[in-house]
Amino acid sequence: MNILFVCTGNTCRSPMAEAIAANMVEGRITVSSAGLFAWEGAPASQHSIECMRKIGLSLENHRARSITQDIFDRADLVLTMTQAHKDHILKVFSKTNDKTYTIYEYAGEGNEISDPYSLDFEAYENCAMELSHLLKAAIKKWC
């Protein structure tokens, strides 16, 4: 199974979701991330790197990439951070909603992952805790 996490720039939320999920599934499935409007090759934000380091994970080698049709097609499941991300993907890459969900929707809860970009470190920590909570619920469906 190949899970793709999508956010706007692929420097904060989706890389953190990828790192957290990869740690949780321990190689049992493939996880990756992309952004709708990523600056190709940009590193993860400094707060994202530090936030993941604090919980024993690394984003040091992460490089942002934009979602393409090929990346979308290779994914078995696409989890977005917001409804707007999902809507964009459905408009650009797929007319059907057979594999694209917001992460909250997939976990059976209702909300959106707030964007911590340009906010303080605490916002990144809150985002990471929120992602961890949702991924625990989601992983029960994958493994």
Secondary structure as GFF3:
##gff-version 3
##sequence-region A 1 143
A	DSSP	beta_strand	2	7	.	.	.	ID=ss1
A	DSSP	alpha_helix	13	25	.	.	.	ID=ss2
A	DSSP	beta_strand	30	35	.	.	.	ID=ss3
A	DSSP	alpha_helix	46	54	.	.	.	ID=ss4
A	DSSP	alpha_helix	69	74	.	.	.	ID=ss5
A	DSSP	beta_strand	77	80	.	.	.	ID=ss6
A	DSSP	alpha_helix	83	92	.	.	.	ID=ss7
A	DSSP	beta_strand	100	102	.	.	.	ID=ss8
A	DSSP	alpha_helix	103	107	.	.	.	ID=ss9
A	DSSP	alpha_helix	121	142	.	.	.	ID=ss10
###
